[in-house]
Amino acid sequence: MAKDPGRVLIFDTTLRDGEQSPGASLNLEEKLAIAHQLARLGVDVIEAGFPFASQGDFSAVQRIAEQVGGEEGPIICGLARASQGDIKTCFEAISPAPRRRIHTFIATSDIHLEHKLRKSRAEVLAIVPEMVAYARSLVDDVEFSCEDAARSDPEFLYEVIELAVASGAGTINIPDTVGYITPSEFGELINGINKNVPNIDDAVLSVHGHNDLGLAVANFLEAVKNGARQLECTINGIGERAGNAALEELVMALHVRRSYFNKFFGRDFESPTPLTAVRTEEITKTSRLVSNLTGMVVQPNKAIVGTNAFAHESGIHQDGVLKNRLTYEIIDARTVGLSDNRISLGKLSGRSAVRARFEELGYDLNRDDLNEAFARFKDLADRKRDITDRDLEAIVSEQVQQPDARFVLRLVQVSCGNTLRPTATITLSNQEGQEETTSAVGTGPVDAVCRALDSLAGEPNELIEFSVKSVTEGIDAMGEVTIRLRRDGKLYSGHSADTDVVVAAAQAYINALNRLVSSAGNASLHPQRDVVKVEHSPTL
């Protein structure tokens, strides 16, 4: 790749770094659903995972490479530590993709070298060219990251980058791994790399950053002004600790303020050429899908995708918007795919109409999936007069959580009231189809349901979060429930939607339990925290 691709490349790491959010682990079907939507969104690169972490991660990356990567689709990327074992495994996982990338990294800050890697600068300088060259021998597209670059000595950083580019890295990533740097400092760092690395013109400069100080998006925009041409980000800004730079905020900042940023690309002030290839009208749908499947609820006042992002409460604001929307709105809600679509389906709607609406929403369902979705639609239509796009999205997002479920909910029945002790009767079936029923008493109907489910499942856990919100307006609206369980320090999320919030709570709890069970005994490595012994090859 040339140093300047003429626009900003969007590198989405929702399925890798985003999934490292506590409780946000995804199964294979969920990862595939998100990957397909990211392709529709138009991201340039999908970092599909860390294949060496576990067999599950390897399989997910491989399936995404098979089904989502294409000649015209996004590059499918896998993460690998600077180790032959990691890199080889990564290559095997991404091999089915026509456009594939190995992303390898090693720490460069003194604090990481001393306390994590326990290696000297000289040792790192020997590892980098060897491992980058090995990755380059397997694929044409190699990205190299200097972990904790924001806290690294710039002079040492320049040496490492020069070696990585000379060894075949076409993209150099500068991560703010702990969200430490400020915008002006980040700009200076990128500018310093451009001025002091002799062969930097042979690579694209990329940035990655976390939001620990709430500065990630501002840092990235400053980096763009100084020559960064790839942004590594996640949908809804999910990720470890305070999360990553949010894709939707970066893309819309570059969209809305295009005339300001044009000069940094050598364009005319009024040039209409987009600065990214993202289809902005897919942003809202992508945000909702990721939120539903990860259980990471988007805060109402979140920029671009929060429920209040385009709401006006103040009377003065409302009056101004009614006269001219530009008075208080800098973004047309339709630009990000948020519309006031009131075309609803009902109980008399047929399979063809439902299928067509799913297709309009971007969901490509096979025959079996459509049959199941249509059955759920008809069941919902018997209880709710008008079914909106949000209802359909809730149906599909929950549906992809079902494969390989150990527990299946068959019956939920509760009795409660101001003079009754809340009691729940639950029936579950296992993978062999055997059913078991029990009842439990709780402080409320949801507590009773959870106690009954715990009794039947026999899987110790701690309920740490229960949240419910309405999908749409009205007394018959579906209620979305998100539940998070904790066991052995790990979090597991479950999500469900139903017109009965108690039923939704039961299904969300089951979804969380199924995640917990499926990950039990499945040791998964963390790319940064689990340090591998670096292997050297005498042939390189």
N, C-alpha and C positions, 0 to 999 in steps of 0.2 A: 504493500500500500504506500501511496505517497503521503508525505507528512500532512498535507492539507487536502482532505477529500472534497473541499468546497462547501461543506455543510457540517453540521454536528451529527455524529453517529450516536445512536441511542443503544446502549448496552444494558439489557435488562437482566438483573440478577435476583428477581423475585423468587425464582425456584431454587436458588442456592443460598445467597446471603439472607434473603427475605425469609426463607423457611427456617433459618436459625433463630427466628423470634421464638421466645419461650411459648410452647403450646401450639405453634403454628405448623407442626409436621403434617405433610400431605401424603396421601396414598398415590399409587401409580395413576389411577384413573383421574384423580383430581389434578395431578401435575400435567397430564395430557390435556385436560380441559383448559387449564390456564395457558399452556404452551400454544394451543391452537388459537386462543383468543389474542395472545401476544403477537402471533403472526398476523392476525387480522388487524391488529393495532398498527402494525407496520414498523416494529422495532428492527434494528439492524442486526443485533446479536442477542441470542437467548443463552444465558449461562444456565444450562439445564441442571447442574448439580456438581457434586464432588464424587465421582465414580468410585474412588478408592475407599470411601467411607463405609460402605456396606454393600451387600449383594442387592438390596432393595434400591439403593441409590444408583448402582450400576445399571440395573434393569430399567429404571425410569429414564435415565439419560439415553440409553440405547433405543428405547421405544420412541422417545421424542425425536431422536436422530432419524429413525425409520419413517415416522409418520408426519413430522412437522417440517423438518428440513427439506428444502427443494431447491431446484436451480434458480427459481425466482424468490424463494423464501428467505428467512433470516439465516444467518450463520448459527450453527449449533456449537456451543462452546462447553467444555468441561474444565473444572478446576483441578490442578495437581500441584502438590508440593514439589520442591526441587529435588526429586528422587526418581530414579529409574522405575521403581515399582509403581509409583503414582502415575507417572507419565505414560507408561506402557498401558496400564489399566484404563486411563483416560482415553487414549487412542482407540483402544478396542471398543469402548462404549460409544464414542462419537463416529466411528468408522462408517456406519450406514448413511450418514448425511453427506450430500454432494458438496455442501459448503460447511467446513468444520474447522474448529480452532481448539488448540490446546493452550490453556491459560496456566502458566506455572509461576511460582513466586517463592521468595525467601525474604526474611526480615533484614533490614539494613540499619535500623537504629541501634545505638550502643546499648540501650536498656534491654532490647530484645536479644541482641547478640550475647550479652553477659548473662541474663537471667533465664532466657528461654532456650535459645539455640546452644548456648555455651560454646560459641565459636568465635574465633578472631576475625578481624576484617580480612586478613590475608586468606583465610580459609573460605570465606564467602566469595572473595574475588576469584578463587579457583573453582568453586562449585557452579557459579552462574554461567560462564561460557560452556562448561561441560554439559549441564542439563538443558540449556537453551538449544545447544547444537543437537542434542539427542532428540528433543521434541521436534526440532526443525527437520530431522531426518525422517520423521514419521508423517508430518503434515506440512503443507506450504504456509499455513497461517498460524503463527505463534505469538502469543501475548506474554509479556513478562511484567510482573509487579514487584516493586520494592516495598514490602510490607512495612508499615509505620514510617513511610517516607517523610511525613510531615514533621517527625521528630528526629530525622536523620541528619547527620552532618552533610551539608550540601556538597562539599568537595568529594567526600566518599561516594555520595549518591551519583555524582557525575561519572566517576570511574566505573561504577556498577552498570549504569545505563549504557555507557559506551561499549562495554564488553558484551552486554546483552544484544544490542543492535548489531554489532559486528558478528555475533554468533547466529543471527537469523531471526531475531524478534522483530516483527513488523508493527507491533503496538507496544508501547511502553506505558504502563499504568502507574500513576502516582497516588497512592492511597493515604487518606487521612484516617488511619485505622481506628483511632480512639476519639475522633471528633474534637481535636485539640486546637487546630489552626484557625486563624481569622482570615477574612477575605483578602485584605491587603497583603498579608503574609503568603497566602496561597498564590496570589497573582505574582508576587516576587519570586516564589519558588519555581513556578512554571517558566517565568521569564528568564530566570537564571539557568535553567536546563537548556532552553533554546539558545542561549548565548555561549554556554560553556561545554556542551557536549558536541564534539566535532561532527559526528555522523547522525545527529538527531533528525536531519531532513529525510533520512531513510525510514523513519517510523512515524506512526500516528501517536500523538500524546493523548493519554487518557487520564481521567481522574475518578477516584472512588472516595467516598467519604461518609462518615456517620454524623448523626445529628445531636450529639451529646450536649452541645452548647446552643443548639437551635440555629446553627450557621451553615448547614450543609448546602442548601440551595444557593445561598449568597456566595459561598466559597466557589461553587462550581461555575456560577456566572462570571465571577472574576477570573477564573481559570480560562474560560472561553475567550475573554477579552485579551488574554495573554498567549493564546495559541493552542489551548487544549481543544481537540476536535472529536473526542469521544467521552461521553458521560455515562458512568456506571451507576445505575439507580434502580429503584424498586417501585412497584405499584403501591400507592398509599403510603410510601415511605417506610414500609415495614422492614424489620431487621433487628439485629441484636441491640440490646440496651434501648437507646432512644431512637433506633432505626437508622435507615439510610436516607440519602437525598431522594426526594419524591419525584418520580418520573413526571407525573401530571403537572407539578408545579414548574419544573424545569422547561418542559415542552411549551406550556402556555406562556411562561415568561418570555421565551424566545419568539413565540407567535405574536403575542400582544405588543411587545416592544421590539419587533423586528427592525423597524426603521432605526432604532438606537444601535442595535447590534450589527446592522449591515456594514457599517464602516470597518468593523474588525475582520470582515471577510472580503474587503476590497470592493464592496458593492456600492451602488448608488443609494442614497438615503431612502428613496421611495421604491427601491426594488421589491417587487411582489413575490419573488422566489422564496419559498419556505426555507427555514433554516434547519428543519429536520424532516424526515420522511414519515413521521407519525401521522396517522389518520385521527385527527383530534376528536371526530365524532364518535370514536370507539372508546374514549377515555372513561366515561361514566359507567358503561357496561363492564369494562375490564375491572374497574375499581370495585363494583358490586360483587363480581364473581370472586375476586381475590378475598374480599372481606368475608363473603359467605363461606368459602371453602377453608379458609385459615381460622375462622372464628375471631379474627382481629377486627373489632368494631371500629368504624371510622368516626372520629369525633365530629359532632354537628358543625363546629366552626372551622373544620379543616378546609384549607384553601382548595378551590376547584371542585372537589368531590364531596364536601360535607353537605349535609341536608340544609344547612343555613347559608351555603355559599352564595345563593341567588335569592335569598329571602330578604324582604324589607319590612321592618316592623315600625320604624319611625314614620309618623304622619307626614313630616316634611319630605322624607325620602320617597315615600309612596307617591306623594303629589308630583314630585319631580320626575319619577320614573314613568308615571302615567302621561306626562306631557312630552317627555323625551327620555328614552331609556339611557342615553349616554350621560345623563346628569349624574347618575349614581352607579352605572354598570359599565365596566371596562371590557367585559366579555359577554357576548351573546350566549345564553345558556345552550342554545342549539349547537353551538360550535363544539361543545364537549359531549354532545349526544344526549343532553337533558332536554326533553320536550314535554309539552303538556298534552301528550297523546291520550285522548279519552276514548279511542275506539276500543271497545271492550268485547270480549267473547262471553257467551253465556251457555246455559245448559242445552240449548238447541243447536249450538255450533257443531259442525261435523269434523271428522278427522282431517279432511283436506284443509279446512280453514285453520285448524290448530297447527298443522304441519307448516302451512304457509307463513303463519305468524312466527313460529319458531325460527324459520329460515330467515325472515326479515330481521329477527333479533340477532342472527348470526350463529344459531345453533344448528349444526349439521348432524341430525340424529339418524342412526341406522334403524332398521325395521323394528328390532326388539326394543331399543330405547324409546322409539316413538310410541310403540304400543303401551309401554309402561307409563310414559309421560301422559299419554292421552287418557289412560285409566285414572291417573291421579287428577288430571284436569276434570274429568267427568265427576269424580267424587267431590272435588272442590266446588264444582258448579251446582251440585245438589244443595250445598250449604251457603253459597255466596252468589248473589244475583249477577254481578258483573265481575269478570276476571280481567285484570289489567296486565300490562307488560311486566310489571314488578312481580305480580303473582306467578307468571310463567317463568320468570327468572328464578324465583324461589323454588319452584318445582324442579327445574333442571339442576340447579346447584346442589340441592339435597340428593337428587337421584344419583349423581356421580360419587356420592359418599358410600353407596351401598355395597359395591363388590367386595368379596372376601370377608363378609361380616360374620363374626362368630355368633353374635346374638342378634336375633330378629324379634322386634316387638310385635306381638299378636293381639294383645288386649290391654286397654287402659280403662279403668273404671274407678271413679272417686266419689266419695260422699263427704260433704262438708257443709258448714253453716255455723251461725253464731251459737247454736245450742248443741252442735254435733262435734264429736272428735273426728278430725280429718282422717279419713281412711282410704287407702288405695289398694286395688286389686290389680295385679299385673300378671300377664302370661307372656313368657318368652319361649322361643324355640332356638335350638342350637343348630350347628351345621348339618347334623344328621336328621333334622326335622323333628326331633323329640321336643315335646312341649312340657313346660312346668309352670305352675301357678302358685302365687303366694299373695298374702295381704300384709299391710303394715300400717301403723298409725304414726302420724307426724304432727308437727306444730301447725302445718298448713297442708293443702293438697299437694303442692310440689314437693315438700319435704317428705310426705308420706310416699309419693311415687319413688323418690330417690332411695328411700329406705328399703322399699320392696325390691327395687332393681338391684341394690347392693346385696340383698339377701339371696336373690336368685343367681346373680353372676358370681358371687364369691370372690370378687377381686377388690382387695383393700385399696382405698383411695381417700383423698380429702377433697371435698367440693370447695373450691376457693372463689368461684365467680359464677353468678347467675344473672343474666341480663335479658330483658325482653323489650322489643320495640315493635311498632306497627309497620307493616310493609306499605300499606296505603291508608287513605282516610276512610272513615265510616265505621259504624258499629260492627259490621260484618268483615272488617279487615283481617287479613292474616297476621298473626303475631309471630315474629321471628325471635327465636330463643337461642342464645349462645351460652354454653356451659363449659367451664374449664375445671379439670380435675388434676390433682397433683399426687404423684407417688414417687418416692425415692428421689425427690428434688426435681423431677421432670414434670412438665405440664402437658396436658392433652386436651384439645378443644373439640367440642361437638356443636353442630348447628342444625336447626330444623325450623320449619315454618308450618303453621296450621291455623285454622280459624279458632281452634281450641288451644289456648296457650298451655294448658296442662298436658295435652297430647304432644304438643311441640316440645315441651320440656322433657317429657319421657323419651321422645325420639332423639333429642339432642344429647341427652345423658347416655343413651345407648351408643350413639355415634362416637362420643368421647370414650366410652368403655371399650369399644371395638378398636379404637386407635391405641389405647393403653395396652390391650391384650396383644395386638399385632406387633407392637414394638418391644414387648417383654422378651428379654433374652436376645434381642437384636442389638448387639453392640455396634454403635455407629461412631466413627471417628469424627472429630471436629478438625477442620483444615488448619486453623491457627493454633489451637490449644494442644493438639496431639502432635508432638514433634517426632518425626521419623528419622532414623539413622540414614544419612545420605549415602547412597551407593555410588561408587565410581566405576566407570567402564574404561578399561585400558585401551579399548579400540577407538576411543574418541580423542 
